[in-house]
Amino acid sequence: EVQLVESGGGLVKPGGSLRLSCAASGLTFSNAWMNWVRQAPGKGLEWVGRIKSKTDGGTTDYTAPVKGRFTISRDDSKNTLYLQMNSLQTEDTAVYYCRGGSKDWGQGTLVTVSS
Amino acid sequence: DIQMTQSPSSLSASVGDRVTITCRASQSVSEFLNWYQQKPGKAPKLLISRASILQSGVPSRFSGRGSGTDFSLSISSLQPEDFATYYCEQSYTVPVTFGQGTKLEI
């Protein structure tokens, strides 16, 4: 059974930084294209970005609102996905989910950006 | 970016009804269209991938069809556990984009 467990969420002031982690098990993590998806309170789903497997180049793609502020990385030796979030804005307040491919989702971690 | 437009945004129905939700892409996404179900406080669940491939464990009352720009998700006989919000998602190109969601209510 695939398990994705996010951590690292919390309350941060505007302009601050936070790093989310997603620990994966039950899948061949090194082969997986991993995504971050977020959902603002009461709103719909928004894709944040993804990182390809290293064998497929390991490259990253992002949605426009986070480009230059967020960085996705992976540590295949630890089966862990990361989301480094800098220059956080109130509009970044959301539950952040990690997702393996299209099917496997974590339970989400809440990030609140507020003064 | 490819815009995904779902309709309706909300839908009232009863147990046993057949319902259809549509999703239109602003340009062709071939068959790279996924459908998700989300219940309050939970992560989304993949129901259908590649427009029409029912995921393992998903009841056969769910079905998907379409290609190019027009897609639909149908539920043949609503069950109480089907009342949720449904999202389409195109994975044809980045940025991946979702529809705004359809809330299915009793």
Interface residues (C-beta under 8 A of the other chain):
Chain A: N35 V37 G44 L45 E46 W47 R50 D61 Y62 T63 A64 Y97 S102 K103 W105 G106 Q107 G108
Chain B: D1 N34 Y36 Q38 A43 P44 K45 L46 S49 Q55 Y87 E89 S91 V94 P95 V96 T97 F98 G99 Q100 G101
